[in-house]
Amino acid sequence: MDLLDFEGQAMYFDAPLGDEPERLLQEAAACYPHERAEHLLLRAYFLAPEHLAVLVALYRFYYYRHRYGDALQVAERTLQVAGRMLGLRGTWSDFDYADLANAVVTSIVLTRFYLLALKATGFLLLRLGDPECAVERLRKVVQLDSNDRLGAGPLLDLALGAMAEPSGRNDDGISVAEA
């Protein structure tokens, strides 16, 4: 199965949002460099806590501010929401090929989004200095995406290297936190 073959399907941001959350997202985007943006994004989240566009906007705000712990919390929430939308039972660690097949029938776009969110949690854990947990998540993505269309393989290699190096640096001398 090709996880990049999703033509003609609606994307997460195509779902109706509502006037007030939409206005808040637009206002937050317009004042992004200021702290006010976070308050606007959080208000949008309280109005639409399960809308993927709101979660992605909040994730990006925290990620680009290098607030990786906050970004990880949002990414975890995103996994829960997307998992429910796909009808998944359990957590990402329970996700297997049968779940993948069922999820793709529901929506390949949302399935791809779910796996990318899982990859993001692995990357964030790596940035936060927890390569062991990063490996678990990245390994799951690589296992389910055997052609590595989502690009988790190199991140998995980096996380495995970080686990092998007691200094926290890989063979190239790059700190995991700098990755």
C-alpha positions in Angstrom: 0.0 0.0 0.0 1.3 3.4 -1.0 0.8 5.9 1.8 1.3 8.8 -0.7 -1.6 7.7 -2.9 -4.4 9.8 -1.5 -5.7 11.8 -4.4 -9.3 13.0 -4.3 -9.8 12.6 -0.5 -10.5 15.4 1.9 -7.7 16.7 4.0 -8.0 17.4 7.8 -8.2 21.1 7.2 -11.2 20.7 4.8 -13.6 19.7 7.7 -15.9 22.5 8.7 -14.6 24.4 11.7 -17.1 27.0 12.7 -16.9 30.8 12.4 -15.4 31.6 15.9 -12.6 29.0 15.9 -11.8 29.9 12.3 -11.6 33.6 13.1 -9.4 32.7 16.1 -7.0 30.7 13.9 -6.7 33.5 11.4 -6.1 36.1 14.1 -3.5 33.9 15.7 -1.7 33.5 12.3 -1.7 37.2 11.8 -0.1 37.9 15.2 2.1 34.8 15.4 5.3 36.4 16.7 3.4 37.7 19.7 2.3 35.8 22.8 -1.3 36.7 22.0 -1.2 34.0 19.3 -1.0 31.3 22.0 -4.1 32.7 23.8 -6.0 32.8 20.6 -5.0 29.2 19.7 -6.0 28.0 23.1 -9.4 29.7 22.8 -9.9 27.9 19.5 -8.9 24.7 21.1 -11.5 25.1 23.9 -14.1 25.7 21.2 -13.1 22.9 18.9 -10.9 20.5 21.0 -11.2 17.6 18.4 -10.7 19.5 15.2 -7.5 18.5 13.6 -6.9 22.0 12.1 -6.9 23.5 15.5 -4.6 20.8 16.9 -2.2 21.2 14.0 -2.1 25.0 14.5 -1.4 24.7 18.2 1.2 22.0 17.5 3.0 24.2 15.0 2.9 27.2 17.3 4.6 25.2 20.1 7.0 23.4 17.7 8.3 26.6 16.0 8.7 28.2 19.4 10.9 25.2 20.4 8.4 24.3 23.2 8.8 20.6 22.4 7.2 19.4 25.6 4.0 21.4 24.8 4.1 20.3 21.2 4.4 16.6 22.3 1.3 17.0 24.5 -0.6 18.4 21.5 0.7 15.6 19.2 -0.4 13.0 21.7 -3.9 14.5 21.8 -3.9 14.6 18.0 -3.1 10.8 18.0 -6.0 10.2 20.3 -8.5 12.2 18.2 -7.3 10.8 14.9 -7.3 7.3 16.3 -11.0 7.7 17.4 -11.9 9.1 13.9 -10.3 6.0 12.4 -12.2 3.7 14.8 -9.0 2.5 16.4 -9.1 0.7 19.7 -6.2 1.1 22.1 -3.2 3.2 21.6 -0.5 3.7 18.9 1.4 0.8 20.3 -1.5 -1.6 19.6 -1.7 -0.4 16.0 -0.9 -3.3 13.6 -1.4 -4.3 10.0 -5.0 -5.3 10.5 -5.7 -1.9 12.0 -3.8 -0.3 9.2 -6.0 -2.1 6.6 -9.2 -1.1 8.4 -8.0 2.5 8.9 -7.2 2.8 5.2 -10.7 1.8 4.3 -12.0 4.6 6.5 -9.6 7.2 5.1 -6.1 6.8 3.7 -5.5 10.5 4.3 -6.4 10.3 7.9 -4.4 7.1 8.3 -1.4 8.9 6.8 -2.0 11.8 9.1 -2.1 9.5 12.1 1.2 7.9 11.2 2.8 11.3 10.6 1.5 12.4 14.0 3.1 9.3 15.5 6.4 10.1 13.7 6.2 13.6 15.1 5.9 12.3 18.6 9.0 10.2 18.0 10.9 13.2 16.7 9.8 15.3 19.6 10.9 12.6 22.1 14.2 12.5 20.4 14.6 16.3 20.7 13.6 16.0 24.4 16.4 13.5 25.0 14.3 10.4 25.2 15.7 8.2 22.4 14.3 5.0 23.9 10.7 6.2 23.7 11.4 7.8 20.3 12.6 4.4 18.9 9.4 2.7 20.0 7.3 5.1 18.1 9.5 5.5 15.0 9.9 1.7 14.8 6.1 1.4 14.7 5.9 3.9 11.8 8.6 2.1 9.9 7.0 -1.3 10.6 3.7 -0.1 9.1 5.2 2.0 6.3 7.5 -0.7 4.8 8.4 1.5 1.8 9.3 4.4 4.2 7.1 6.8 2.2 6.7 8.9 5.4 10.5 9.2 6.0 10.6 7.8 9.5 13.5 5.5 8.7 16.3 8.1 9.0 14.8 9.4 12.3 14.7 5.8 13.6 18.4 5.4 12.7 19.2 8.6 14.5 17.3 7.5 17.6 19.0 4.1 17.6 22.4 5.9 17.2 21.5 8.1 20.2 20.7 5.1 22.3 24.1 3.5 21.4 26.1 6.6 22.1 26.3 7.4 25.8 27.3 11.0 25.0 24.0 11.6 23.3 25.8 12.3 20.0 25.7 10.3 16.8 28.6 9.3 14.6 28.6 12.7 12.9 29.0 14.5 16.3 25.5 15.9 16.2 23.6 16.0 19.4 20.2 14.4 19.4 18.8 17.6 20.7 20.2 19.4 17.6 18.6 16.9 15.2 
